[in-house]
Amino acid sequence: MREISVPANFTIDPDASTVDVVFDAARTDPQSVRVKRLVGQDWKPVTTKQYADEILGVAKGLIAQGVQPGDRVALVSSTRYEWPVIDFAIWAVGAVTVPVYETSSSGQIDWILQDSDAVLLIIEGPKQAAEVAELNGKLHNVKRVLQIDAAEGEQGAVAALTAEGAGVTEEQVHAGRAGVKAADLATLIYTSGTTGRPKGCELMHSNLMSEAEAILASPFGEAIRGGSNVMFLPLAHVLARAVNIACFKGGAVVGHFNDTKNLVPQFAIFKPTLILSVPRVFEKVYASAQQSAVDGGKGKIFDAAAQTAIEYSESLDKGGPGLVLKVKHAVFDKLVYGKLKAALGGNCKVAISGGAPLGARLGHFFRGVGVTVMEGYGLTESTAAITVNVEGAQKIGTVGRPLAGQGAKIAEDGEILLQGSVVFRGYWRNEEATKAALEDGWFHTGDLGSIDEDGFLSITGRKKELIVTAGGKNVSPAGLEDALRGNPLISQAMVIGDAQPFIAALITIDPEAFPQWKSANGKPASASVADLREDPDLKAEIDRAVAVANDTVSKAEAIKKVRILPEDFSEETGEMTPTMKVKRNVVTQKYADDIAEIYAK
């Protein structure tokens, strides 16, 4: 199969906009609670009426500031209660939100402010203020900077805007809101930029509303309606934002939280029915559980339980488990699986993984445990997910079928093309890039993939990342890299070999798993990765991971050599994007000597 499209089972009102979901709920169900706010250690309920009033107050302040329909407002903040309040308020006045990751450097902020022509900049706190200060007042078209966490002697952004808008009437806001249409620009989201400068993706209100409707129309709607969700992914990422809108429309209670290191206790409090995350978080949950078992002298029990979970999940696709497997699974459910489910709150019906590929082994592990992780596929340009696995239609290792109203097809060269109501309208002020990306209504993703006989899409790699060895062999690095990252000790992997005689890989060690590994293998606690990168035991562990990865490819595509790098990749050191994608060009330049050693004769 080369093409699949799913008809829409919803309609978008051309006179509606994304913010209507809040004011409609406040009018029809004013006392319902769809948001909770973290105050100290407690989650305080916020009714839809209170929420709409707060958004209305900020919208009045934006009008008082002179923000006009179509103006761009930049928002630099982590995920927190105020983020969607400000976002909805911007939409209420017909303006355009320009989200910026809170970890962005001054140079990145500078480019986005310049390219978007933002008139107002709202930042989170001192860290972002320091980055803005490095611009030395050169803020392009920005008239004012507001800070969510109040600076000394000043009001916070929400309070300041609310106070300044006291003279603006509700009627003024609602009159302006009525003029915002589905076809109007809602947000400019700048792509991560693994190469070159980020491009602004133009998403309309109809794109965001279509994504929310498609999510609710899918089996995910059941987990959302009347459910709960702790939103911890960056709201600057389109997936988190789209699901946040879907949750509000579906009546789920959402809490916003940005301290991922202390996330597990919040799961216990919130007991989410839906967990939205990226593969790295699921990898960490697995690695942490495994290491805890090893530290407690129960490593072999965990390994047996993990293998049983994987076999149990695999059997579900092959007619179901036999009696012996059922018994083993039941035993481990009491000993191991129950604790893992409890760590996620004990009430999770479904988890969604996006942003990067989830390894098949990890997918089978979680399904076998009893927490099905549904993998999907999408880009900023497709307003997040456009295909997804769902209950009753899941194939682990694929990214599912298209959501309602969307389509996918495979071009002659293997590139994935997308079409539908969630596909963006173009790149901001970049006609050349828009023409290259959109052709005859189809968006050229740059990703490579295939569609099976049942309509399930699989991702095989990136068109631009395709490696061509000196022998002429085409190798997609994505599958090998995913398999390598499945080892708890490996944080990141980058497969190399373009124009070289064989395939190799650069490996970084997980800083959280490394101390436990050193302890278990009799290494000095003070030893760094740089100290042990030639250690026989460490190399043997990595070689085992390479062997597992090589089992997934032909001999010509197999990794022949590995280089352990002294430091992990990170956004701060420049090797990773905010969405945790490796900047291959940066790594290639930074570790040119290591690469040269791999291929030295």
C-alpha distance (Angstrom), angle and dihedral (degrees) to the residues before:
residue distance angle dihedral
M1 . . .
R2 3.80 . .
E3 3.83 102.7 .
I4 3.79 138.9 31.6
S5 3.80 130.9 175.6
V6 3.80 129.2 -179.4
P7 3.82 119.0 -153.4
A8 3.80 118.5 -121.6
N9 3.79 117.5 -104.1
F10 3.79 93.2 -168.9
T11 3.80 137.8 54.3
I12 3.79 131.1 -140.1
D13 3.80 117.3 -137.5
P14 3.83 106.0 -127.9
D15 3.82 89.2 -145.2
A16 3.82 94.1 53.0
S17 3.80 131.0 91.4
T18 3.80 134.1 -163.7
V19 3.81 95.3 -101.3
D20 3.82 91.4 60.2
V21 3.81 88.6 80.7
V22 3.82 89.8 71.4
F23 3.79 99.0 44.9
D24 3.81 92.5 42.5
A25 3.82 90.0 53.8
A26 3.81 91.7 46.8
R27 3.80 89.9 52.6
T28 3.81 98.7 44.5
D29 3.82 101.4 31.5
P30 3.82 108.0 16.3
Q31 3.81 97.7 164.2
S32 3.79 97.5 48.2
V33 3.81 117.4 111.4
R34 3.79 117.6 -132.5
V35 3.79 99.1 150.9
K36 3.78 133.5 47.3
R37 3.77 123.6 -164.9
L38 3.79 123.6 -146.4
V39 3.81 109.0 -127.0
G40 3.77 110.3 176.9
Q41 3.80 103.6 -47.7
D42 3.81 96.0 -25.2
W43 3.79 131.8 87.0
K44 3.82 108.0 -136.0
P45 3.83 118.6 -158.1
V46 3.80 117.8 -120.7
T47 3.81 117.4 -160.6
T48 3.79 120.0 -137.2
K49 3.82 88.6 -113.0
Q50 3.81 91.9 53.7
Y51 3.80 90.5 45.4
A52 3.80 93.6 50.1
D53 3.81 91.0 47.1
E54 3.80 91.2 52.7
I55 3.81 91.2 49.3
L56 3.79 89.4 47.4
G57 3.81 90.5 53.1
V58 3.81 92.5 52.6
A59 3.81 90.8 45.4
K60 3.81 90.1 54.5
G61 3.79 88.7 52.3
L62 3.80 91.5 51.6
I63 3.80 89.8 52.8
A64 3.82 89.7 48.7
Q65 3.81 87.7 51.9
G66 3.79 89.1 57.0
V67 3.81 96.6 -109.2
Q68 3.80 107.2 162.1
P69 3.82 131.9 -159.5
G70 3.80 108.0 -79.8
D71 3.82 94.2 22.7
R72 3.78 116.1 131.6
V73 3.81 121.0 -122.8
A74 3.82 117.2 -168.4
L75 3.81 118.3 -144.1
V76 3.82 118.7 -165.4
S77 3.78 109.0 -176.7
S78 3.78 146.4 113.6
T79 3.80 120.6 -110.5
R80 3.79 108.5 -68.7
Y81 3.80 140.8 135.1
E82 3.81 94.2 -87.5
W83 3.83 94.6 53.3
P84 3.83 98.8 77.8
V85 3.82 91.0 34.7
I86 3.80 89.0 61.4
D87 3.81 92.0 39.6
F88 3.81 93.2 53.9
A89 3.83 90.7 44.4
I90 3.81 91.0 53.8
W91 3.81 89.2 52.5
A92 3.81 91.4 46.3
V93 3.81 89.8 64.6
G94 3.81 93.0 43.6
A95 3.80 94.1 -108.1
V96 3.81 127.4 134.8
T97 3.81 124.6 -110.9
V98 3.80 116.7 -136.9
P99 3.82 105.7 -166.1
V100 3.80 117.7 -157.0
Y101 3.82 124.8 -171.6
E102 3.79 111.9 -108.2
T103 3.81 89.0 -129.8
S104 3.81 93.1 59.1
S105 3.79 118.7 128.2
S106 3.79 124.1 -123.9
G107 3.81 89.1 -102.9
Q108 3.80 92.4 54.4
I109 3.80 92.2 46.6
D110 3.80 89.9 47.9
W111 3.81 92.8 53.9
I112 3.81 94.2 47.7
L113 3.82 92.9 47.5
Q114 3.80 90.3 48.5
D115 3.79 96.8 45.2
S116 3.81 96.4 42.7
D117 3.81 96.2 41.9
A118 3.81 88.9 -137.3
V119 3.82 113.6 -166.8
L120 3.81 96.5 -161.7
L121 3.81 131.6 34.2
I122 3.81 121.3 -157.8
I123 3.81 115.2 -172.0
E124 3.79 131.5 -176.4
G125 3.78 107.7 -129.8
P126 3.81 150.0 -50.6
K127 3.81 95.7 -38.9
Q128 3.79 92.5 56.5
A129 3.80 90.5 40.8
A130 3.81 88.7 57.4
E131 3.81 91.2 52.4
V132 3.80 91.0 48.9
A133 3.82 90.3 47.7
E134 3.81 88.7 59.8
L135 3.81 88.0 65.1
N136 3.83 88.1 68.2
G137 3.78 94.2 -136.8
K138 3.81 94.0 -53.2
L139 3.79 96.1 130.7
H140 3.81 97.0 147.4
N141 3.84 108.2 -143.7
V142 3.83 96.4 -4.8
K143 3.80 111.4 123.8
R144 3.80 98.0 -173.8
V145 3.80 142.9 8.4
L146 3.82 120.6 -142.9
Q147 3.80 126.7 -172.0
I148 3.83 123.7 -145.9
D149 3.80 93.6 -152.7
A150 3.78 101.0 56.4
A151 3.78 115.8 -111.9
E152 3.80 115.9 -135.4
G153 3.79 111.1 -68.0
E154 3.80 93.5 7.4
Q155 3.78 138.7 93.2
G156 3.78 121.8 -110.9
A157 3.81 117.0 -103.6
V158 3.82 96.3 -100.2
A159 3.81 94.3 46.9
A160 3.81 92.8 43.2
L161 3.80 94.5 50.9
T162 3.81 91.9 44.7
A163 3.81 91.4 52.1
E164 3.79 93.6 45.9
G165 3.80 91.5 49.8
A166 3.80 95.0 54.7
G167 3.80 90.7 108.2
V168 3.81 94.2 52.9
T169 3.81 115.6 90.9
E170 3.80 127.2 -131.3
E171 3.79 87.7 -121.9
Q172 3.80 90.4 61.0
V173 3.79 91.1 54.6
H174 3.80 95.1 45.5
A175 3.80 92.4 45.2
G176 3.78 89.5 54.9
R177 3.80 92.3 43.0
A178 3.80 90.4 55.1
G179 3.79 88.0 61.3
V180 3.81 93.5 58.3
K181 3.81 110.3 99.0
A182 3.78 134.4 -165.0
A183 3.81 91.2 -109.6
D184 3.82 92.8 55.3
L185 3.79 122.2 105.7
A186 3.82 110.6 -95.1
T187 3.78 104.2 174.9
L188 3.78 144.3 1.5
I189 3.79 109.5 -144.1
Y190 3.77 116.5 -172.5
T191 3.80 114.9 -140.0
S192 3.79 117.6 -118.9
G193 3.78 93.6 -106.7
T194 3.82 107.1 -139.4
T195 3.80 83.5 173.8
G196 3.80 127.3 21.9
R197 3.78 128.5 -11.4
P198 3.80 119.0 -31.3
K199 3.81 116.6 -98.7
G200 3.80 122.2 -139.9
C201 3.81 111.7 -118.0
E202 3.79 112.6 -148.7
L203 3.79 110.4 -138.7
M204 3.78 119.3 -177.9
H205 3.79 127.2 -149.1
S206 3.81 87.1 -107.2
N207 3.82 89.8 58.5
L208 3.81 93.3 53.8
M209 3.80 93.8 42.2
S210 3.81 91.2 48.5
E211 3.80 91.4 51.7
A212 3.81 91.7 49.7
E213 3.82 92.3 46.8
A214 3.81 92.6 47.0
I215 3.81 91.2 51.0
L216 3.81 91.9 49.5
A217 3.81 91.6 45.6
S218 3.81 89.9 55.6
P219 3.83 125.2 74.9
F220 3.82 86.6 -90.7
G221 3.79 86.4 75.2
E222 3.80 89.3 73.9
A223 3.81 92.1 58.2
I224 3.80 90.9 45.7
R225 3.81 101.4 46.4
G226 3.77 107.8 85.8
G227 3.79 89.9 -7.5
S228 3.78 135.8 110.6
N229 3.78 138.0 -122.3
V230 3.79 135.9 -172.0
M231 3.80 104.0 -143.8
F232 3.79 108.3 -151.4
L233 3.81 103.6 147.0
P234 3.82 114.0 100.4
L235 3.81 110.0 -84.7
A236 3.79 86.0 -145.2
H237 3.83 83.4 74.6
V238 3.80 111.2 84.0
L239 3.82 94.0 -135.4
A240 3.81 93.5 60.5
R241 3.80 91.5 44.9
A242 3.81 94.6 49.4
V243 3.82 93.0 47.8
N244 3.81 89.7 46.7
I245 3.81 89.2 57.0
A246 3.81 92.0 45.3
C247 3.81 90.8 50.4
F248 3.80 92.6 52.1
K249 3.79 92.5 47.6
G250 3.81 91.0 45.7
G251 3.80 93.3 50.4
A252 3.80 98.1 -113.4
V253 3.80 119.3 151.0
V254 3.80 109.7 -117.9
G255 3.77 129.4 -167.4
H256 3.80 120.7 -170.0
F257 3.79 117.8 -139.4
N258 3.80 132.0 170.8
D259 3.81 104.7 -178.4
T260 3.80 100.1 91.4
K261 3.81 92.5 173.6
N262 3.81 88.9 65.8
L263 3.78 96.9 37.8
V264 3.82 100.4 114.0
P265 3.85 95.0 68.5
Q266 3.81 88.5 53.9
F267 3.80 90.3 54.7
A268 3.81 88.3 56.8
I269 3.82 91.2 52.0
F270 3.80 98.5 41.2
K271 3.81 98.0 35.7
P272 3.81 90.6 -156.0
T273 3.79 119.9 -148.1
L274 3.80 89.2 -158.9
I275 3.80 128.6 39.5
L276 3.78 119.4 -167.5
S277 3.78 115.4 -165.5
V278 3.77 148.5 135.6
P279 3.84 124.4 -102.5
R280 3.79 93.0 -103.1
V281 3.81 91.2 65.5
F282 3.81 92.2 51.3
E283 3.80 89.1 46.9
K284 3.83 89.2 52.4
V285 3.82 92.3 49.2
Y286 3.80 89.9 53.0
A287 3.82 94.5 44.1
S288 3.81 92.4 46.7
A289 3.81 92.5 50.1
Q290 3.78 91.0 47.7
Q291 3.79 93.4 48.6
S292 3.82 92.4 46.8
A293 3.79 88.7 54.0
V294 3.81 91.5 49.6
D295 3.81 91.6 48.6
G296 3.80 89.5 50.9
G297 3.79 93.0 50.7
K298 3.81 91.9 -108.0
G299 3.79 99.6 104.7
K300 3.81 94.4 120.9
I301 3.81 91.3 50.4
F302 3.80 90.7 51.9
D303 3.80 92.8 47.6
A304 3.81 90.6 50.9
A305 3.80 90.6 46.8
A306 3.81 91.5 49.2
Q307 3.80 92.6 49.7
T308 3.81 90.5 47.7
A309 3.82 90.9 50.8
I310 3.81 90.5 51.0
E311 3.81 93.2 47.5
Y312 3.81 90.9 46.2
S313 3.81 91.7 52.0
E314 3.80 92.5 46.2
S315 3.81 89.9 50.9
L316 3.81 90.3 57.7
D317 3.81 87.6 68.3
K318 3.80 92.0 48.6
G319 3.78 106.1 51.8
G320 3.81 99.4 -67.0
P321 3.82 136.6 -74.3
G322 3.79 123.9 -54.0
L323 3.80 124.1 -124.0
V324 3.82 96.4 -92.5
L325 3.80 92.5 49.4
K326 3.81 90.8 47.3
V327 3.80 91.1 53.8
K328 3.83 93.5 47.2
H329 3.80 89.9 47.8
A330 3.82 92.2 50.6
V331 3.81 91.5 50.9
F332 3.80 93.7 49.8
D333 3.80 90.6 44.4
K334 3.80 87.9 66.2
L335 3.81 96.0 39.0
V336 3.81 102.5 39.9
Y337 3.80 118.7 -6.0
G338 3.80 95.8 58.9
K339 3.80 91.0 58.3
L340 3.80 91.5 50.8
K341 3.80 92.0 50.1
A342 3.80 90.2 47.3
A343 3.81 89.7 53.5
L344 3.82 87.4 60.2
G345 3.80 91.4 51.3
G346 3.79 98.1 -88.4
N347 3.81 94.1 -106.0
C348 3.80 103.1 74.6
K349 3.81 110.8 135.0
V350 3.77 95.9 178.5
A351 3.79 140.8 -2.8
I352 3.79 125.1 -150.6
S353 3.79 121.2 -148.5
G354 3.78 121.7 -165.7
G355 3.78 144.1 144.8
A356 3.81 95.2 65.3
P357 3.81 137.7 19.6
L358 3.81 119.2 -73.3
G359 3.79 113.4 -143.2
A360 3.83 115.3 -112.9
R361 3.82 91.6 -127.3
L362 3.81 91.2 55.4
G363 3.80 90.9 45.9
H364 3.80 91.1 53.3
F365 3.82 91.4 45.6
F366 3.80 94.2 56.2
R367 3.80 94.1 42.4
G368 3.80 89.0 50.2
V369 3.80 90.2 50.5
G370 3.80 90.6 52.8
V371 3.81 102.1 -101.8
T372 3.77 107.9 102.6
V373 3.80 111.4 -150.9
M374 3.78 108.5 -155.0
E375 3.78 112.6 -153.9
G376 3.78 120.7 -150.7
Y377 3.77 139.4 175.4
G378 3.75 134.5 -133.4
L379 3.78 145.2 118.1
T380 3.78 137.0 -136.6
E381 3.80 85.8 -95.5
S382 3.82 90.3 59.3
T383 3.82 94.9 46.8
A384 3.82 90.0 -109.5
A385 3.81 121.0 -63.2
I386 3.79 118.8 31.7
T387 3.81 96.5 158.9
V388 3.79 126.5 30.4
N389 3.77 142.8 164.0
V390 3.80 112.4 -114.8
E391 3.79 138.0 -175.4
G392 3.79 107.7 -71.3
A393 3.80 93.1 16.3
Q394 3.78 108.2 60.0
K395 3.78 133.6 132.7
I396 3.78 113.1 178.1
G397 3.79 109.5 -135.1
T398 3.81 92.2 37.1
V399 3.81 130.3 82.0
G400 3.79 93.9 -129.6
R401 3.78 135.3 -122.1
P402 3.83 127.6 -48.3
L403 3.79 119.2 -78.4
A404 3.80 118.3 -116.9
G405 3.80 112.9 -62.6
Q406 3.80 94.7 17.7
G407 3.80 137.8 102.7
A408 3.79 141.6 -165.7
K409 3.78 134.3 -167.7
I410 3.77 138.4 175.1
A411 3.81 118.6 -120.9
E412 3.79 122.2 -139.9
D413 3.81 90.9 -95.8
G414 3.82 92.2 50.8
E415 3.81 97.0 -101.3
I416 3.81 117.6 146.2
L417 3.81 113.8 -120.9
L418 3.81 122.4 -166.3
Q419 3.79 134.0 -158.4
G420 3.79 134.9 175.9
S421 3.79 148.5 81.7
V422 3.82 93.2 -55.4
V423 3.82 95.4 56.8
F424 3.81 112.9 109.9
R425 3.79 124.3 -115.1
G426 3.81 97.3 -125.0
Y427 3.79 148.0 -68.8
W428 3.79 117.9 -55.8
R429 3.80 110.9 -98.4
N430 3.80 91.3 -20.2
E431 3.78 108.8 110.0
E432 3.80 93.8 165.6
A433 3.81 93.7 56.1
T434 3.81 91.0 43.8
K435 3.80 92.6 53.7
A436 3.80 90.7 48.5
A437 3.81 92.4 50.1
L438 3.82 101.6 40.8
E439 3.79 119.2 52.8
D440 3.81 124.6 165.7
G441 3.79 90.1 -18.8
W442 3.80 94.3 -52.6
F443 3.80 122.9 115.2
H444 3.81 114.4 -137.7
T445 3.80 104.1 -140.6
G446 3.79 100.5 -171.0
D447 3.82 87.5 -130.4
L448 3.80 123.6 117.6
G449 3.78 122.5 -136.7
S450 3.77 151.6 130.8
I451 3.80 138.2 -122.5
D452 3.80 117.3 -138.5
E453 3.80 128.0 -143.4
D454 3.83 90.7 -88.1
G455 3.80 93.9 52.2
F456 3.81 97.8 -104.1
L457 3.80 115.6 146.1
S458 3.80 121.5 -137.2
I459 3.81 125.0 -167.7
T460 3.79 115.4 -138.6
G461 3.79 101.8 173.7
R462 3.78 148.8 -64.0
K463 3.79 120.5 -58.6
K464 3.80 92.0 -138.8
E465 3.81 92.6 44.0
L466 3.79 94.9 54.7
I467 3.81 108.4 128.9
V468 3.80 118.8 -141.4
T469 3.80 110.8 -164.9
A470 3.79 124.1 -147.3
G471 3.80 86.8 -99.8
G472 3.81 91.1 57.8
K473 3.81 96.6 -107.1
N474 3.82 114.7 148.1
V475 3.80 111.0 -138.9
S476 3.80 126.8 -178.1
P477 3.83 107.6 -150.5
A478 3.82 97.5 -159.0
G479 3.81 98.3 83.5
L480 3.79 94.1 47.8
E481 3.80 91.8 46.5
D482 3.81 92.4 49.7
A483 3.80 90.8 50.8
L484 3.81 92.4 49.2
R485 3.81 92.3 50.2
G486 3.79 87.8 55.3
N487 3.81 87.6 77.4
P488 3.85 108.5 90.1
L489 3.81 91.9 -136.6
I490 3.81 94.0 56.0
S491 3.79 118.5 81.5
Q492 3.80 102.3 175.4
A493 3.78 136.2 2.3
M494 3.79 131.0 -168.5
V495 3.78 118.5 -169.6
I496 3.82 115.7 -148.2
G497 3.79 137.5 179.6
D498 3.80 109.1 118.6
A499 3.84 107.8 158.9
Q500 3.81 88.5 -6.3
P501 3.83 129.2 119.5
F502 3.82 94.3 -113.5
I503 3.80 145.2 8.7
A504 3.81 119.6 -93.2
A505 3.79 137.0 169.6
L506 3.79 139.7 -137.3
I507 3.81 111.4 -143.4
T508 3.81 132.7 -164.9
I509 3.80 124.0 -162.5
D510 3.80 121.8 -123.9
P511 3.83 106.5 -111.3
E512 3.83 91.7 -149.7
A513 3.81 95.5 50.5
F514 3.82 95.4 40.4
P515 3.85 98.9 76.5
Q516 3.82 92.2 52.7
W517 3.80 91.0 46.6
K518 3.82 90.9 52.3
S519 3.79 91.3 49.6
A520 3.81 93.3 48.4
N521 3.81 91.9 47.8
G522 3.80 99.7 44.4
K523 3.80 97.3 -109.5
P524 3.82 123.7 147.4
A525 3.79 111.4 -88.7
S526 3.81 89.7 -134.9
A527 3.82 94.3 54.6
S528 3.80 115.3 115.0
V529 3.79 127.5 -148.6
A530 3.80 87.6 -103.9
D531 3.82 88.7 56.6
L532 3.81 93.2 50.7
R533 3.80 104.2 33.1
E534 3.84 89.4 108.5
D535 3.81 94.0 39.7
P536 3.85 110.1 129.4
D537 3.82 93.8 -136.6
L538 3.80 93.6 50.0
K539 3.79 91.7 45.9
A540 3.81 90.0 48.8
E541 3.81 90.7 53.2
I542 3.80 91.1 50.7
D543 3.81 91.1 45.0
R544 3.82 88.6 56.8
A545 3.80 89.7 53.5
V546 3.81 89.9 48.9
A547 3.81 90.6 51.6
V548 3.81 90.3 53.9
A549 3.82 90.9 49.0
N550 3.81 92.7 46.8
D551 3.81 90.2 55.6
T552 3.81 87.4 70.1
V553 3.83 96.0 59.1
S554 3.79 142.0 44.0
K555 3.81 122.0 -88.3
A556 3.80 90.7 -103.9
E557 3.82 89.9 56.3
A558 3.81 96.1 42.6
I559 3.80 123.1 116.3
K560 3.81 109.9 -106.1
K561 3.81 101.1 179.8
V562 3.79 136.6 22.2
R563 3.78 133.0 -160.1
I564 3.80 119.8 -160.1
L565 3.80 109.1 -146.0
P566 3.82 121.0 -142.1
E567 3.81 96.3 -126.0
D568 3.79 137.3 35.2
F569 3.81 119.9 -111.0
S570 3.80 115.7 -105.6
E571 3.75 141.9 167.5
E572 3.80 90.1 -116.1
T573 3.82 92.9 57.3
G574 3.79 91.8 44.2
E575 3.81 104.2 -112.0
M576 3.83 97.2 103.4
T577 3.79 134.6 54.5
P578 3.84 120.7 -133.6
T579 3.82 87.4 -98.6
M580 3.82 89.9 55.7
K581 3.78 98.3 -107.4
V582 3.80 118.1 144.5
K583 3.80 115.7 -111.6
R584 3.78 95.5 -136.6
N585 3.79 95.3 -170.5
V586 3.82 92.0 52.9
V587 3.82 92.6 48.6
T588 3.81 91.3 46.7
Q589 3.80 91.4 53.8
K590 3.80 96.4 40.7
Y591 3.80 94.7 49.2
A592 3.79 98.9 34.8
D593 3.82 91.1 127.8
D594 3.81 92.4 53.4
I595 3.80 90.5 49.4
A596 3.80 90.6 48.4
E597 3.82 90.1 53.0
I598 3.80 91.2 52.4
Y599 3.79 91.9 56.4
A600 3.82 98.0 35.5
K601 3.81 110.6 123.1
